[in-house]
Amino acid sequence: MGTNISKQKRDGLIAKTRNICTYISTTPQDENTGALFTYLSELEKEVKSKKYGLVFEEHREGIDELLAANTPVLTEEQDLFIYDGRQMNVLIDDRTRIY
């Protein structure tokens, strides 16, 4: 199975909040320090909480890689042109499969 990007982001956020807590604990304390620790603790708890729903991972599909290197180009074949005066019909034929 692929990499869980959502988990990586959550772990990164938790690490950042812990780094902030460490930094705050080494600086001079004031009346706001306790509130900051409480806020960061709540933030970490929210990040760690279980989330339900659809998650669209940010990764490229195999077809994205193929299309980046082999962009399909449609060309008009005059000998296959069909026009009966009322409507135009287009026939797309993929003779060069890249996948």
Chimera marker file (.cmm) of the C-alpha trace (Angstrom):
<marker_set name="trace">
<marker id="1" x="0.000" y="0.000" z="0.000" r="1" g="1" b="0" radius="0.5"/>
<marker id="2" x="1.171" y="3.560" z="-0.665" r="1" g="1" b="0" radius="0.5"/>
<marker id="3" x="2.314" y="6.213" z="1.704" r="1" g="1" b="0" radius="0.5"/>
<marker id="4" x="-0.328" y="7.679" z="3.992" r="1" g="1" b="0" radius="0.5"/>
<marker id="5" x="0.191" y="11.388" z="3.349" r="1" g="1" b="0" radius="0.5"/>
<marker id="6" x="-2.498" y="12.437" z="5.847" r="1" g="1" b="0" radius="0.5"/>
<marker id="7" x="-0.676" y="10.577" z="8.629" r="1" g="1" b="0" radius="0.5"/>
<marker id="8" x="2.620" y="12.145" z="7.585" r="1" g="1" b="0" radius="0.5"/>
<marker id="9" x="1.041" y="15.611" z="7.805" r="1" g="1" b="0" radius="0.5"/>
<marker id="10" x="-0.471" y="14.852" z="11.231" r="1" g="1" b="0" radius="0.5"/>
<marker id="11" x="2.870" y="13.533" z="12.520" r="1" g="1" b="0" radius="0.5"/>
<marker id="12" x="4.590" y="16.653" z="11.179" r="1" g="1" b="0" radius="0.5"/>
<marker id="13" x="2.095" y="18.932" z="12.932" r="1" g="1" b="0" radius="0.5"/>
<marker id="14" x="2.511" y="17.036" z="16.213" r="1" g="1" b="0" radius="0.5"/>
<marker id="15" x="6.301" y="17.336" z="15.945" r="1" g="1" b="0" radius="0.5"/>
<marker id="16" x="5.992" y="21.082" z="15.315" r="1" g="1" b="0" radius="0.5"/>
<marker id="17" x="3.715" y="21.622" z="18.331" r="1" g="1" b="0" radius="0.5"/>
<marker id="18" x="6.153" y="19.683" z="20.517" r="1" g="1" b="0" radius="0.5"/>
<marker id="19" x="9.049" y="21.797" z="19.214" r="1" g="1" b="0" radius="0.5"/>
<marker id="20" x="7.097" y="24.944" z="20.063" r="1" g="1" b="0" radius="0.5"/>
<marker id="21" x="6.395" y="23.600" z="23.570" r="1" g="1" b="0" radius="0.5"/>
<marker id="22" x="10.099" y="22.860" z="24.037" r="1" g="1" b="0" radius="0.5"/>
<marker id="23" x="10.996" y="26.353" z="22.864" r="1" g="1" b="0" radius="0.5"/>
<marker id="24" x="8.427" y="27.994" z="25.147" r="1" g="1" b="0" radius="0.5"/>
<marker id="25" x="9.662" y="26.004" z="28.149" r="1" g="1" b="0" radius="0.5"/>
<marker id="26" x="13.240" y="27.316" z="27.613" r="1" g="1" b="0" radius="0.5"/>
<marker id="27" x="12.232" y="30.992" z="27.380" r="1" g="1" b="0" radius="0.5"/>
<marker id="28" x="11.289" y="33.331" z="30.237" r="1" g="1" b="0" radius="0.5"/>
<marker id="29" x="7.782" y="32.529" z="31.501" r="1" g="1" b="0" radius="0.5"/>
<marker id="30" x="4.972" y="35.071" z="31.802" r="1" g="1" b="0" radius="0.5"/>
<marker id="31" x="1.201" y="35.095" z="32.385" r="1" g="1" b="0" radius="0.5"/>
<marker id="32" x="0.524" y="33.806" z="28.847" r="1" g="1" b="0" radius="0.5"/>
<marker id="33" x="2.783" y="30.754" z="29.041" r="1" g="1" b="0" radius="0.5"/>
<marker id="34" x="0.175" y="28.516" z="30.689" r="1" g="1" b="0" radius="0.5"/>
<marker id="35" x="-2.420" y="29.519" z="28.106" r="1" g="1" b="0" radius="0.5"/>
<marker id="36" x="0.012" y="28.733" z="25.278" r="1" g="1" b="0" radius="0.5"/>
<marker id="37" x="0.737" y="25.271" z="26.693" r="1" g="1" b="0" radius="0.5"/>
<marker id="38" x="-3.012" y="24.628" z="27.048" r="1" g="1" b="0" radius="0.5"/>
<marker id="39" x="-3.672" y="25.798" z="23.483" r="1" g="1" b="0" radius="0.5"/>
<marker id="40" x="-0.857" y="23.649" z="22.058" r="1" g="1" b="0" radius="0.5"/>
<marker id="41" x="-2.052" y="20.642" z="24.039" r="1" g="1" b="0" radius="0.5"/>
<marker id="42" x="-5.570" y="21.074" z="22.653" r="1" g="1" b="0" radius="0.5"/>
<marker id="43" x="-4.169" y="21.503" z="19.152" r="1" g="1" b="0" radius="0.5"/>
<marker id="44" x="-2.148" y="18.288" z="19.441" r="1" g="1" b="0" radius="0.5"/>
<marker id="45" x="-5.197" y="16.431" z="20.785" r="1" g="1" b="0" radius="0.5"/>
<marker id="46" x="-7.291" y="17.654" z="17.830" r="1" g="1" b="0" radius="0.5"/>
<marker id="47" x="-4.624" y="16.607" z="15.323" r="1" g="1" b="0" radius="0.5"/>
<marker id="48" x="-4.377" y="13.142" z="16.925" r="1" g="1" b="0" radius="0.5"/>
<marker id="49" x="-8.171" y="12.613" z="17.036" r="1" g="1" b="0" radius="0.5"/>
<marker id="50" x="-9.717" y="10.082" z="14.681" r="1" g="1" b="0" radius="0.5"/>
<marker id="51" x="-11.137" y="11.587" z="11.510" r="1" g="1" b="0" radius="0.5"/>
<marker id="52" x="-13.736" y="9.921" z="9.342" r="1" g="1" b="0" radius="0.5"/>
<marker id="53" x="-14.537" y="10.723" z="5.736" r="1" g="1" b="0" radius="0.5"/>
<marker id="54" x="-13.001" y="10.681" z="2.316" r="1" g="1" b="0" radius="0.5"/>
<marker id="55" x="-9.322" y="11.447" z="2.067" r="1" g="1" b="0" radius="0.5"/>
<marker id="56" x="-7.853" y="12.277" z="-1.306" r="1" g="1" b="0" radius="0.5"/>
<marker id="57" x="-4.152" y="11.548" z="-1.094" r="1" g="1" b="0" radius="0.5"/>
<marker id="58" x="-1.784" y="13.798" z="-2.959" r="1" g="1" b="0" radius="0.5"/>
<marker id="59" x="0.136" y="11.524" z="-5.253" r="1" g="1" b="0" radius="0.5"/>
<marker id="60" x="0.550" y="11.097" z="-8.959" r="1" g="1" b="0" radius="0.5"/>
<marker id="61" x="-1.075" y="8.184" z="-10.716" r="1" g="1" b="0" radius="0.5"/>
<marker id="62" x="0.818" y="6.073" z="-13.223" r="1" g="1" b="0" radius="0.5"/>
<marker id="63" x="-1.158" y="7.607" z="-16.067" r="1" g="1" b="0" radius="0.5"/>
<marker id="64" x="-0.034" y="11.087" z="-14.940" r="1" g="1" b="0" radius="0.5"/>
<marker id="65" x="3.572" y="9.993" z="-15.365" r="1" g="1" b="0" radius="0.5"/>
<marker id="66" x="2.870" y="8.563" z="-18.830" r="1" g="1" b="0" radius="0.5"/>
<marker id="67" x="1.008" y="11.671" z="-19.965" r="1" g="1" b="0" radius="0.5"/>
<marker id="68" x="3.793" y="13.937" z="-18.738" r="1" g="1" b="0" radius="0.5"/>
<marker id="69" x="6.215" y="12.167" z="-21.086" r="1" g="1" b="0" radius="0.5"/>
<marker id="70" x="3.795" y="11.242" z="-23.904" r="1" g="1" b="0" radius="0.5"/>
<marker id="71" x="1.190" y="13.938" z="-24.457" r="1" g="1" b="0" radius="0.5"/>
<marker id="72" x="-1.467" y="12.619" z="-26.855" r="1" g="1" b="0" radius="0.5"/>
<marker id="73" x="-2.061" y="14.783" z="-29.916" r="1" g="1" b="0" radius="0.5"/>
<marker id="74" x="-5.170" y="14.499" z="-32.071" r="1" g="1" b="0" radius="0.5"/>
<marker id="75" x="-4.619" y="14.905" z="-35.793" r="1" g="1" b="0" radius="0.5"/>
<marker id="76" x="-7.237" y="15.250" z="-38.479" r="1" g="1" b="0" radius="0.5"/>
<marker id="77" x="-7.325" y="12.579" z="-41.160" r="1" g="1" b="0" radius="0.5"/>
<marker id="78" x="-8.834" y="14.151" z="-44.264" r="1" g="1" b="0" radius="0.5"/>
<marker id="79" x="-9.596" y="10.771" z="-45.873" r="1" g="1" b="0" radius="0.5"/>
<marker id="80" x="-11.772" y="9.862" z="-42.844" r="1" g="1" b="0" radius="0.5"/>
<marker id="81" x="-13.683" y="13.167" z="-42.871" r="1" g="1" b="0" radius="0.5"/>
<marker id="82" x="-17.480" y="12.657" z="-42.894" r="1" g="1" b="0" radius="0.5"/>
<marker id="83" x="-19.829" y="15.589" z="-43.304" r="1" g="1" b="0" radius="0.5"/>
<marker id="84" x="-23.303" y="15.150" z="-44.713" r="1" g="1" b="0" radius="0.5"/>
<marker id="85" x="-24.331" y="18.825" z="-44.635" r="1" g="1" b="0" radius="0.5"/>
<marker id="86" x="-26.316" y="18.544" z="-41.400" r="1" g="1" b="0" radius="0.5"/>
<marker id="87" x="-23.988" y="17.435" z="-38.659" r="1" g="1" b="0" radius="0.5"/>
<marker id="88" x="-20.343" y="16.679" z="-38.261" r="1" g="1" b="0" radius="0.5"/>
<marker id="89" x="-19.285" y="13.384" z="-36.755" r="1" g="1" b="0" radius="0.5"/>
<marker id="90" x="-15.881" y="12.855" z="-35.230" r="1" g="1" b="0" radius="0.5"/>
<marker id="91" x="-14.200" y="9.481" z="-34.986" r="1" g="1" b="0" radius="0.5"/>
<marker id="92" x="-11.321" y="9.192" z="-32.546" r="1" g="1" b="0" radius="0.5"/>
<marker id="93" x="-9.145" y="6.144" z="-33.001" r="1" g="1" b="0" radius="0.5"/>
<marker id="94" x="-6.264" y="5.421" z="-30.670" r="1" g="1" b="0" radius="0.5"/>
<marker id="95" x="-3.813" y="3.382" z="-32.702" r="1" g="1" b="0" radius="0.5"/>
<marker id="96" x="-0.774" y="4.202" z="-30.595" r="1" g="1" b="0" radius="0.5"/>
<marker id="97" x="-1.578" y="2.948" z="-27.129" r="1" g="1" b="0" radius="0.5"/>
<marker id="98" x="0.930" y="4.120" z="-24.560" r="1" g="1" b="0" radius="0.5"/>
<marker id="99" x="-0.578" y="2.369" z="-21.561" r="1" g="1" b="0" radius="0.5"/>
<link id1="1" id2="2" r="1" g="1" b="0" radius="0.2"/>
<link id1="2" id2="3" r="1" g="1" b="0" radius="0.2"/>
<link id1="3" id2="4" r="1" g="1" b="0" radius="0.2"/>
<link id1="4" id2="5" r="1" g="1" b="0" radius="0.2"/>
<link id1="5" id2="6" r="1" g="1" b="0" radius="0.2"/>
<link id1="6" id2="7" r="1" g="1" b="0" radius="0.2"/>
<link id1="7" id2="8" r="1" g="1" b="0" radius="0.2"/>
<link id1="8" id2="9" r="1" g="1" b="0" radius="0.2"/>
<link id1="9" id2="10" r="1" g="1" b="0" radius="0.2"/>
<link id1="10" id2="11" r="1" g="1" b="0" radius="0.2"/>
<link id1="11" id2="12" r="1" g="1" b="0" radius="0.2"/>
<link id1="12" id2="13" r="1" g="1" b="0" radius="0.2"/>
<link id1="13" id2="14" r="1" g="1" b="0" radius="0.2"/>
<link id1="14" id2="15" r="1" g="1" b="0" radius="0.2"/>
<link id1="15" id2="16" r="1" g="1" b="0" radius="0.2"/>
<link id1="16" id2="17" r="1" g="1" b="0" radius="0.2"/>
<link id1="17" id2="18" r="1" g="1" b="0" radius="0.2"/>
<link id1="18" id2="19" r="1" g="1" b="0" radius="0.2"/>
<link id1="19" id2="20" r="1" g="1" b="0" radius="0.2"/>
<link id1="20" id2="21" r="1" g="1" b="0" radius="0.2"/>
<link id1="21" id2="22" r="1" g="1" b="0" radius="0.2"/>
<link id1="22" id2="23" r="1" g="1" b="0" radius="0.2"/>
<link id1="23" id2="24" r="1" g="1" b="0" radius="0.2"/>
<link id1="24" id2="25" r="1" g="1" b="0" radius="0.2"/>
<link id1="25" id2="26" r="1" g="1" b="0" radius="0.2"/>
<link id1="26" id2="27" r="1" g="1" b="0" radius="0.2"/>
<link id1="27" id2="28" r="1" g="1" b="0" radius="0.2"/>
<link id1="28" id2="29" r="1" g="1" b="0" radius="0.2"/>
<link id1="29" id2="30" r="1" g="1" b="0" radius="0.2"/>
<link id1="30" id2="31" r="1" g="1" b="0" radius="0.2"/>
<link id1="31" id2="32" r="1" g="1" b="0" radius="0.2"/>
<link id1="32" id2="33" r="1" g="1" b="0" radius="0.2"/>
<link id1="33" id2="34" r="1" g="1" b="0" radius="0.2"/>
<link id1="34" id2="35" r="1" g="1" b="0" radius="0.2"/>
<link id1="35" id2="36" r="1" g="1" b="0" radius="0.2"/>
<link id1="36" id2="37" r="1" g="1" b="0" radius="0.2"/>
<link id1="37" id2="38" r="1" g="1" b="0" radius="0.2"/>
<link id1="38" id2="39" r="1" g="1" b="0" radius="0.2"/>
<link id1="39" id2="40" r="1" g="1" b="0" radius="0.2"/>
<link id1="40" id2="41" r="1" g="1" b="0" radius="0.2"/>
<link id1="41" id2="42" r="1" g="1" b="0" radius="0.2"/>
<link id1="42" id2="43" r="1" g="1" b="0" radius="0.2"/>
<link id1="43" id2="44" r="1" g="1" b="0" radius="0.2"/>
<link id1="44" id2="45" r="1" g="1" b="0" radius="0.2"/>
<link id1="45" id2="46" r="1" g="1" b="0" radius="0.2"/>
<link id1="46" id2="47" r="1" g="1" b="0" radius="0.2"/>
<link id1="47" id2="48" r="1" g="1" b="0" radius="0.2"/>
<link id1="48" id2="49" r="1" g="1" b="0" radius="0.2"/>
<link id1="49" id2="50" r="1" g="1" b="0" radius="0.2"/>
<link id1="50" id2="51" r="1" g="1" b="0" radius="0.2"/>
<link id1="51" id2="52" r="1" g="1" b="0" radius="0.2"/>
<link id1="52" id2="53" r="1" g="1" b="0" radius="0.2"/>
<link id1="53" id2="54" r="1" g="1" b="0" radius="0.2"/>
<link id1="54" id2="55" r="1" g="1" b="0" radius="0.2"/>
<link id1="55" id2="56" r="1" g="1" b="0" radius="0.2"/>
<link id1="56" id2="57" r="1" g="1" b="0" radius="0.2"/>
<link id1="57" id2="58" r="1" g="1" b="0" radius="0.2"/>
<link id1="58" id2="59" r="1" g="1" b="0" radius="0.2"/>
<link id1="59" id2="60" r="1" g="1" b="0" radius="0.2"/>
<link id1="60" id2="61" r="1" g="1" b="0" radius="0.2"/>
<link id1="61" id2="62" r="1" g="1" b="0" radius="0.2"/>
<link id1="62" id2="63" r="1" g="1" b="0" radius="0.2"/>
<link id1="63" id2="64" r="1" g="1" b="0" radius="0.2"/>
<link id1="64" id2="65" r="1" g="1" b="0" radius="0.2"/>
<link id1="65" id2="66" r="1" g="1" b="0" radius="0.2"/>
<link id1="66" id2="67" r="1" g="1" b="0" radius="0.2"/>
<link id1="67" id2="68" r="1" g="1" b="0" radius="0.2"/>
<link id1="68" id2="69" r="1" g="1" b="0" radius="0.2"/>
<link id1="69" id2="70" r="1" g="1" b="0" radius="0.2"/>
<link id1="70" id2="71" r="1" g="1" b="0" radius="0.2"/>
<link id1="71" id2="72" r="1" g="1" b="0" radius="0.2"/>
<link id1="72" id2="73" r="1" g="1" b="0" radius="0.2"/>
<link id1="73" id2="74" r="1" g="1" b="0" radius="0.2"/>
<link id1="74" id2="75" r="1" g="1" b="0" radius="0.2"/>
<link id1="75" id2="76" r="1" g="1" b="0" radius="0.2"/>
<link id1="76" id2="77" r="1" g="1" b="0" radius="0.2"/>
<link id1="77" id2="78" r="1" g="1" b="0" radius="0.2"/>
<link id1="78" id2="79" r="1" g="1" b="0" radius="0.2"/>
<link id1="79" id2="80" r="1" g="1" b="0" radius="0.2"/>
<link id1="80" id2="81" r="1" g="1" b="0" radius="0.2"/>
<link id1="81" id2="82" r="1" g="1" b="0" radius="0.2"/>
<link id1="82" id2="83" r="1" g="1" b="0" radius="0.2"/>
<link id1="83" id2="84" r="1" g="1" b="0" radius="0.2"/>
<link id1="84" id2="85" r="1" g="1" b="0" radius="0.2"/>
<link id1="85" id2="86" r="1" g="1" b="0" radius="0.2"/>
<link id1="86" id2="87" r="1" g="1" b="0" radius="0.2"/>
<link id1="87" id2="88" r="1" g="1" b="0" radius="0.2"/>
<link id1="88" id2="89" r="1" g="1" b="0" radius="0.2"/>
<link id1="89" id2="90" r="1" g="1" b="0" radius="0.2"/>
<link id1="90" id2="91" r="1" g="1" b="0" radius="0.2"/>
<link id1="91" id2="92" r="1" g="1" b="0" radius="0.2"/>
<link id1="92" id2="93" r="1" g="1" b="0" radius="0.2"/>
<link id1="93" id2="94" r="1" g="1" b="0" radius="0.2"/>
<link id1="94" id2="95" r="1" g="1" b="0" radius="0.2"/>
<link id1="95" id2="96" r="1" g="1" b="0" radius="0.2"/>
<link id1="96" id2="97" r="1" g="1" b="0" radius="0.2"/>
<link id1="97" id2="98" r="1" g="1" b="0" radius="0.2"/>
<link id1="98" id2="99" r="1" g="1" b="0" radius="0.2"/>
</marker_set>
